[in-house]
C-alpha cells in the first residue's frame, strides 16, 4: 500500500509541451468565431439605449494616442462608485466598442462604468500597455469621485491585476481609491507565453515577462483581489486563476478564486451581467 501511495504521489501532472494549444482560447471554444460579431451587436444596442437615455459619454480622452479613449456609462441617480472594465484579446485585438454591454449589470446597480481602449501589440509592448492603463486610471480619477473598482478579462485580467501591484504606474492618490480588483480568466504569470508563437507579436524577453507578471510582484496593502475563470476553460487558464489568489493570499491580500460552472473563455464575461453573480456582488456591494 505504501508503494502504491508513493507512486501515485509522484505522478503529478504531465509535462506541458504544446504551449500554443495550451493558450489557444479560440480553438478551445467550438463556436468561438460567432462571439465577436455577437459582442459588437450587443454592445451597439446597449450604447444606443444609453444614448437615448442620455446616460453615455463617448470617446473621452486620457492621453494623446489614437486609441487613448474611453466611454463612460452612467446610472440613474448619483453613482455609488465607478467600475472599470479592461478588455482582453491577448493585448492584440479588440477595442472598447466590443464590450459596452458588459456595463449593464453595474449600471443597474447604481454604478458608473468606464471602458477604455488601449494601443495594441505589436504597436505597443505589453509593459507600455500597462503604463497606458495607469494613465487612463489617473485621468479617470481626476474626472470622477469615490471608489474605483477594476475588472478585466484575459489580457485585461493581467492589466487590472498589475494595477494592484506596489509598482503599478498610477499616482498614490489614484492607488488609494482602488481597493477591489476582479481578474476574470486573467493571465498572472506571463513567462509561459514566451514559448508560444504569439510572442512574435508581443516581443517579450524573459525579463519583461517576469516584470509584468503580477504573481511575481508585491501587491499593495489593503487590497481585495478576486479571481474567477470558466470551469470549461483551458487548464492553463484555470491554473493561472488559482495561482494569483494562492500566492497573494500568502502575502496578506484578501483573495478568493472560483470557477464558474458551464462557462468557457468566450462566455465567462457574461458573469458581469448576471444580477446575483458572485462577480457583480464583489464589484458592486
C-alpha positions in Angstrom: 0.0 0.0 0.0 2.9 2.3 0.8 4.5 1.7 -2.5 1.2 2.4 -4.4 0.6 5.6 -2.4 4.2 6.8 -3.1 3.8 6.0 -6.8 0.6 7.9 -7.0 2.0 10.9 -5.2 5.0 11.1 -7.6 3.0 11.0 -10.8 1.9 14.7 -10.7 0.8 16.3 -13.9 2.1 15.6 -17.4 4.7 18.0 -18.6 3.3 20.8 -20.7 4.9 20.7 -24.2 2.5 22.4 -26.6 2.2 25.9 -25.2 0.4 27.2 -28.3 -2.5 24.8 -27.8 -2.5 25.3 -24.1 -3.2 29.1 -24.6 -5.3 29.0 -27.7 -8.7 30.0 -26.3 -10.5 30.5 -29.6 -9.5 27.0 -30.8 -10.8 25.6 -27.5 -14.3 27.0 -27.9 -16.1 25.3 -30.8 -18.2 28.3 -31.9 -15.7 31.0 -31.0 -15.9 32.7 -34.3 -19.5 33.6 -33.6 -18.7 35.6 -30.5 -17.1 38.8 -31.8 -19.9 39.7 -34.1 -22.4 38.9 -31.3 -20.4 41.2 -28.9 -20.4 44.0 -31.4 -24.2 43.8 -31.9 -24.9 43.6 -28.2 -22.5 46.5 -27.4 -24.0 48.7 -30.1 -27.6 48.1 -28.9 -26.6 48.9 -25.3 -24.9 52.1 -26.4 -27.9 53.2 -28.4 -30.1 52.6 -25.3 -27.8 54.6 -23.1 -27.6 57.4 -25.7 -31.4 57.6 -25.8 -31.5 57.8 -22.0 -28.8 60.5 -22.0 -26.5 58.3 -19.9 -23.4 57.8 -22.0 -20.4 60.0 -22.6 -18.3 58.6 -25.5 -14.7 59.0 -26.6 -13.3 60.8 -23.6 -9.5 61.1 -23.9 -7.0 60.1 -21.3 -3.8 60.7 -23.3 -2.6 61.7 -26.8 -2.6 58.3 -28.5 -5.0 57.4 -31.2 -6.6 54.7 -29.1 -6.4 56.6 -25.8 -10.2 56.9 -25.5 -12.8 55.6 -23.1 -16.6 55.6 -22.8 -18.5 56.3 -19.6 -21.8 54.8 -18.8 -24.0 56.4 -16.1 -26.6 55.0 -13.8 -29.9 56.7 -12.9 -29.3 59.0 -10.0 -26.0 59.6 -8.2 -23.3 57.0 -8.8 -22.3 54.8 -5.8 -18.8 54.5 -7.3 -17.0 53.7 -10.5 -16.3 50.3 -12.1 -13.7 50.0 -14.8 -13.7 47.1 -17.4 -10.5 46.4 -19.3 -11.0 44.2 -22.3 -8.9 41.2 -23.3 -7.8 39.9 -26.7 -4.2 38.9 -25.9 -3.2 42.6 -25.9 -3.5 42.4 -29.7 -7.2 42.6 -30.6 -10.5 44.5 -30.0 -11.3 47.9 -28.5 -13.9 49.4 -26.2 -16.7 49.2 -28.8 -16.9 45.4 -28.4 -17.8 45.5 -24.7 -20.2 48.3 -23.9 -23.0 45.8 -22.9 -20.8 44.5 -20.1 -21.6 47.7 -18.2 -25.3 46.9 -17.9 -25.0 44.9 -14.6 -23.1 47.5 -12.7 -25.1 50.4 -14.1 -28.3 48.7 -13.0 -26.8 48.5 -9.5 -26.2 52.2 -9.5 -22.5 52.4 -10.5 -20.9 54.4 -13.4 -18.8 52.2 -15.7 -15.7 53.3 -17.7 -14.4 51.1 -20.6 -11.1 52.1 -22.2 -9.3 51.2 -25.4 -5.5 51.0 -25.5 -2.7 50.6 -28.0 -2.4 47.0 -29.2 0.6 44.8 -29.8 2.8 44.9 -31.8 2.5 48.7 -32.0 3.0 48.7 -28.2 4.8 46.3 -25.9 2.9 44.8 -23.0 4.7 46.9 -20.5 3.7 50.0 -22.5 0.1 48.9 -22.4 0.4 48.6 -18.6 1.5 52.2 -18.5 -1.4 53.3 -20.7 -3.9 51.7 -18.3 -2.1 53.6 -15.5 -2.5 56.9 -17.5 -6.2 56.1 -18.0 -6.8 55.5 -14.3 -5.1 58.7 -13.3 -7.2 60.6 -15.9 -10.4 58.9 -14.8 -9.7 59.6 -11.1 -9.5 63.3 -12.0 -12.9 63.2 -13.5 -14.9 61.1 -11.0 -15.3 60.9 -7.3 -15.4 58.0 -4.9 -14.0 54.5 -5.0 -12.8 52.9 -8.3 -13.1 49.1 -8.7 -11.4 47.2 -11.6 -12.4 44.3 -13.6 -10.7 42.8 -16.6 -10.9 39.7 -18.8 -8.0 37.6 -20.0 -5.3 40.1 -21.0 -7.5 42.6 -19.3 -7.2 40.5 -16.2 -3.5 40.8 -16.4 -3.7 44.6 -16.7 -6.1 45.1 -13.8 -4.0 42.8 -11.5 -0.9 44.8 -12.4 -2.7 47.8 -11.1 -2.9 46.1 -7.7 0.9 45.8 -7.5 3.0 48.1 -5.5 4.9 49.2 -8.6 1.7 49.9 -10.6 2.1 53.0 -12.8 -0.6 55.1 -11.1 -0.3 58.0 -8.7 -0.6 57.4 -5.0 -3.8 59.3 -4.8 -5.4 57.1 -7.5 -4.0 53.9 -6.0 -5.7 54.6 -2.6 -9.0 54.7 -4.3 -8.6 51.3 -5.9 -9.3 48.6 -3.4 -11.2 45.9 -5.3 -9.9 44.1 -8.4 -11.6 41.3 -10.2 -9.5 39.3 -12.7 -11.6 37.2 -15.0 -9.7 34.4 -16.7 -6.6 36.5 -16.1 -3.0 35.9 -17.1 -0.9 36.4 -14.0 2.4 34.8 -15.0 3.4 35.7 -18.5 6.5 33.6 -18.7 4.7 30.6 -20.4 3.8 32.9 -23.2 7.4 33.1 -24.2 7.0 29.6 -25.5 4.1 30.5 -27.8 4.1 31.7 -31.4 2.2 34.8 -30.2 5.4 36.1 -28.7 6.5 37.1 -32.2 3.8 39.8 -31.7 4.4 40.5 -28.1 8.2 40.6 -28.5 8.7 39.8 -24.8 12.0 38.7 -23.4 12.2 36.8 -20.1 12.9 39.9 -18.0 9.8 41.7 -19.3 7.6 38.7 -18.9 8.7 38.4 -15.2 8.4 42.1 -14.6 4.8 42.1 -16.0 3.7 39.0 -14.0 1.5 40.0 -11.1 2.1 36.7 -9.4 5.8 37.5 -9.2 5.2 41.0 -7.8 4.3 42.6 -4.5 0.7 43.5 -4.1 -0.4 46.8 -2.5 -1.6 46.7 1.1 -5.4 46.7 1.9 -6.3 45.2 -1.5 -9.1 42.8 -2.2 -8.3 40.8 -5.3 -10.7 38.1 -6.6 -10.2 35.8 -9.5 -12.7 33.8 -11.4 -12.5 31.5 -14.5 -14.8 29.3 -16.5 -15.0 25.7 -15.3 -14.8 24.7 -19.0 -11.7 26.8 -19.8 -8.3 25.6 -20.8 -6.3 24.0 -17.9 -3.7 26.7 -18.1 -6.2 29.5 -17.5 -7.7 27.6 -14.6 -4.2 27.2 -13.2 -3.4 30.9 -13.7 -6.7 31.8 -12.0 -5.8 29.9 -8.8 -2.2 31.0 -8.9 -2.6 34.7 -8.2 -5.1 34.1 -5.4 -2.9 31.4 -3.8 0.3 33.5 -3.9 -1.1 36.8 -2.9 -3.1 35.3 0.0 0.3 34.3 1.4 1.3 38.0 1.2 -1.6 39.3 3.2 -4.1 40.1 0.5 -7.8 39.2 0.8 -8.3 36.9 -2.1 -10.8 34.4 -3.5 -10.7 32.2 -6.6 -13.5 30.3 -8.1 -14.6 28.6 -11.3 -18.0 29.4 -12.9 -19.9 26.3 -14.0 -20.8 25.8 -17.7 -18.6 28.7 -18.7 -15.7 28.9 -21.2 -13.4 31.7 -22.2 -15.9 33.5 -24.5 -18.9 33.5 -22.3 -17.4 33.8 -18.8 -17.6 37.6 -19.2 -21.4 37.3 -19.0 -21.0 36.9 -15.3 -20.8 40.7 -15.2 -24.4 40.9 -16.2 -25.9 38.1 -14.1 -27.8 40.0 -11.4 -26.8 37.9 -8.4 -23.4 36.7 -9.7 -20.5 36.5 -7.3 -18.5 38.7 -9.6 -21.1 41.5 -9.5 -21.7 41.2 -5.8 -17.9 41.7 -5.3 -17.6 44.7 -7.6 -20.9 46.4 -6.6 -21.6 45.7 -3.0 
